[in-house]
C-alpha cells in the first residue's frame, strides 16, 4: 500500500455486498486535536450488515464509509496532540469510517493497545469486547456462581461474552446452531439449538429457578421469552433486534419497541431488571466521562485477552479491498467469531 494513498470502501446505498465500492484518494491531514491512524485491522460487525440494508437505527445518509471500529498505528498528529503518540498502536470506536487505509480521529478517543497483542486479535475485542464487558459488568453485574444465558454464543459479541462470564465465575448456557455446539462444549458452555429446540423450554430444564442474566441481541419474541426466563432479581440486557434485520419500514421502530418493553418491565414490581444497551450512551451528555469509561473498560478487555481469559475469535482475515467477500461471509451464519479486514 502506498503510504500517501487513501483506500476506502464506500457503501453507496442499499446494495448487496457486491455493491460496495473501493475508492482511492489522498490521505487526510490531522487538524488540531486529531490523529491520522493507519489502519491495520478493522472488522465486519452486525452494524455494517444492518447499514447496507438501511436498517441501522441512526446510520448516516448514503454514501458513507462503514466500519464500526479499528486497530492501527498513529501515523501523524495535529496541533495540541503529544507527538510521542506517533508510532503507537491504538484502537478506536468509530461507528462509521473504519473501512479505510487511513482514518482521521480525535486523539482523545484513541485507546492504546498493549504490547503482545496483534492487530487482528485486538480488533476482535474492540466493539465486541467493550459491548460484552459493559453489559456483563456495568449492566448485569454478573457474579461467581450465577447462571447466564447468551444468545448467539458463537457470534462476535457472544463469543466474548461467554468467555468473560466464565472468567467471572458464571455458568453459561448459549444458543447457537448445531454446527457450533462442539466448539461451545469445548468451552464448557451448555449449547441450545435455537433452530430445532424450544429454547425457553430447554433453558427452563437447565435452570428451573431461572437464569440470573440474559443477553439478547435477537429482539422480537425472543426478548419476551428472555424476560420470562429470569430468576427473581435477574437482569435482561437487550442489545439489538437481529430478528428485524430484513424487515421493511421504519428502522427506528424496532428500537423504540425495545425501549418501550424495557420501560414497562422495569415498572413491574417483581424485582427483575431490564436494560437496552447502547455503547454510545452518555457520550452526548458527558464526553469526558464517556471517554474515561471506554478507556478503562477496553483496557480491561485487552488485559483479559493478553492474560488468556479471552481468546481472539477470528473467523477469517481478508484484505480491505475484498470487503464484499468479507461481508458475504459474515452474513452467511457459517462462521464463529469475527471476520477481520486488514490493510
N, C-alpha and C positions, 0 to 999 in steps of 0.2 A: 504494500500500500504506500502510495506517495504521501510523505509527511505533510505536504502542503495541499493535499486534495481531500475534500469532504465527500464521503459516500453516505447516502441516506436512503432509507426505504420509506416511501410515501404511501399512505392509504388514501387513494383519490376519492373514494365514495363507498357505497355499499357494493362490494365486489367479492367474488370468490378469491381464495388465497392467491391464485394465479394472476389476479388483477392488481396485486401490489406492484409498485413501480420503483425501480432503482434509479436514483438521480445523483448527479455529480456536481460539485461546486467548489467554492473556496472555504477553507477553514475559518470559522468566526474568530474575531478578536475579543479578548476579555475586557470588559468595561470595569468601572470601579466596583469593588466587592465581589467580582466574578472570577471564575476559573474556567479554563478550557480543559476538558477531560478527554484524553484519547481512549476511546472505548476498547476494552479487552474482552468483555463478555456482557451480553445482555440476554434477555430471555423472552419466551412466549408464555404469557400467563392467560388466565381466563378472561382478564380485562380486554386484552387485544382481540380475543375471539369474539367478544361481545361488540367491541368497537367496529370491527369490519362489517358487522350486521347493522350498525347504527343503534345498538341496544344497550350501550353503557350509559348509565343514567346522567352523567354530567360530562360526557366527552365533548371535545371542541368541534366546531364545524369542519367538514371536509373541505379541502385536503389537509392532512397533517401527518407528521411523523409519529408513529406509535412507539411504544417501548416504555414500560412502567418503571423500570429500574436498570441500573448498570453497575459494572465494576470496571475501573480503568485507572490510568495513571495521569496525574496532573501534568499537562504539557506547558501551560502558561497561566499567569495570574495577572489581574488588573490592579489598579491603584488601591491601596488600602488593604491588600492581602499579603500575608507573610510570604516573601519569595522562597522561603525554605519549603513551602508546600510543593513546589515543582519537583517532580520525580516520585512523589508519594502515591502509593496505590490507595484508592478510595472507593467507596460505594456511595451511590446516590439513589434516592427515591424521587421519581420524577412525575409519574402518571403518564406523561407522553414525552416523546423526544429521544428515547434511548436507542432506537434503531438507527444509529448513525455512527460513523467512524470517529467523529469529534462532537462533543456536546458542551454547550455553554451552560454553566450552573452557578448559583450563588455559592461562594466558597463556604459560607456558614452552614450550608446544607450537606456538606460532604462529611462522610464518616470514614476514618482510616481503617484499612483492612490489615489485620495483624500479619506479621511475617509467618511464613509456613503454610499459608492458605492460598491456593492458586485462584486465579480469576474465575474460572468456571465453577469451582467449588463454592467460592464466596457468592457468586451470582445466584445459586440455588436457594440461598437463605436471606436474600435482601427483602423483597416484598413478602415472599412466603414466610421467611423467618420472623420478621417483625410482626406480621399478622398473627402467626401461631403463638409467639411469645406473649404478645399483649392480650390476646384472647384468653390464653391459659392462665397467666399470672395477674393481669390487671382487671380482667372481667370475671372469669370463673373462679379465680384464686384456688386452683386445684391443689390438694394436699395429698401427702402419702396415705395410702390405704383406701383412697376413693376409687370409684369406677367411673370411667368416662366413655362416651360413645362419640366416635369420629366418623362422620360421613365422608366418603371419598378418601379412605385411609391410604390409598396408593397414589393420590394426586400430589401436586406441588405443595400446597399448604398442608394437606392431610398427612403426608409422609413426615413432615417436620413436626406437626402437632403430636403424632404418635410417639415420636422419639422424646420430645420434650416432656410429654405427660409421663412417660415411663421413667425419665430421669428424675421427675418429681415424686416418683413412688406410686403412681396410679396404675390401676389395671385398665387395659384398653380393649374395647370392642370396636371393630372397624368394619364399615360397609365397603364392598368393592365387588367387581365382577369376579367370577370363579377363577379366571386366569391369573389373578393376583393373590389368591389365597395362600399358596405355598410360601410365597415371599413374606406375607404377613405373619404366617405361623412361625417362620424363622425368627421374626422379631418379637415373638411371644404375644402377638395380637390375636384376639379371637375374631375370625372373619365371619361376616354375614353377607350372603349374596343378595344384593338389592334387586337383581333381575329375576330370580327364581324363588326367593323366600319372602314370606311375610315378615318384613323387618321388625315391625313393632312387636309381633307375637314372639319372634325369636329372641329379641332383646329382653322381653319380659321373662322368658325361660332362663336366660343367663343371669339376669339381675331382678329377681322377683320383687325386691323392695324398691326398685327404680335405680336409675343411674344418677350420679352426683353432678354431671355436666354433660351437655350435648353440644357439639359443634356442627352446625348445619349450614351448608352452602347451597342447598337444593331449593329451599323455599316451597311454596305451594302446600300440598297435603303433607309433605314430609315434615314441614315445620310444626304443624298441628300435632302430628304423631310424636315428634321430638318433645314437645311441651308435656304431653301426657306420659312420657316415659321417665320424667324426672322424679327423683325421690324427694320427700319433704326437705325444703331448704336447698334444693338443687338449682342449677343455673343453666339456662339455654342461651347460647350465643349464635345468633344468625349473622352470616356474613356474605350472603349472596342469594341469587334467585336463578340458579342454573336451569331449573325446570322451565323457565320462561325464555330461554335463550333464543329459540326460533319463533317466538310469538310475534304477531303483528301488533300495531297500536302503540300507545304511549310507552316510552322506555322508562318514564318516571313512575308510572302506576304500580309496577310490582314492588318497587322500593317503598312507596307510600303505604301500600297494603302491609308490608312487613312492619313498618314503623307503627301502623295502627294496631296490629296484633300485639306487638311488644308493649305498647302503652296499655292496652286493655288487660293483658295478662298481669302486668305489674300492679294493676289496680285491684286485682283479686286478693282477698285476704287468706292466701294459702301458704305463704312462706317461701314460695318459689320465686325465681327472678329470671327476667328475660332481657337481653341486650341485642341491639343491632350494632355490629361492629363496623366502623369506618376508620381506616388507617389515618385519614386526614382530619379526624375530629379534633377540634380545638385549635387547629392551625390558624384560622382566621381571627380567633379571639385573642390568642397569645402565642405569637410565632416563636418567641424566645423559649417559652416553656415547651412548646411542641418540639423544637429542635433538640433541646436538652434531653427530653424523654426519649426521642428517637435515637439519639446517640447512645444513651445509657442502655437501652434495650437491645439495639443492634449489636453493640459491643458485647453484651452478654451472650447473644446468639452466636457471634463469631467465636467467643471463648468456648461455648459448648461444641462448636464444630471442631475447633483445634484440639479440645480435650478428648474427642471421640464420643461424647454423649450424643451428638448428632452426626450422621454420616451424610455427605452430599449425595443426593439422589439425582444423578444426571441421566436423563433418558436418552439424549443424543446431543451431539455438538455439530453444528453446521455453520458455514461461513455466512456473514451478513447478507451477501448477495443471493443466498438461497433461502431467504426469509419465507417465500411462498411455500417451499417444501417443508420448512420447519413448522409453519402454521398448520399445514395439512396434517402433519404427523401429530402435532399436539392435540388437534381436534379429533383424531382417529379413535381415541379411547383405548388404544392398544399398548400404550407405554406407561411406565411408572416413573414418577419424578418429573423433572423439568427439562424441557427442550431448550438448549442454550445456543445462542448465536454468538459467534466470535468474529473479531476483526480480521 
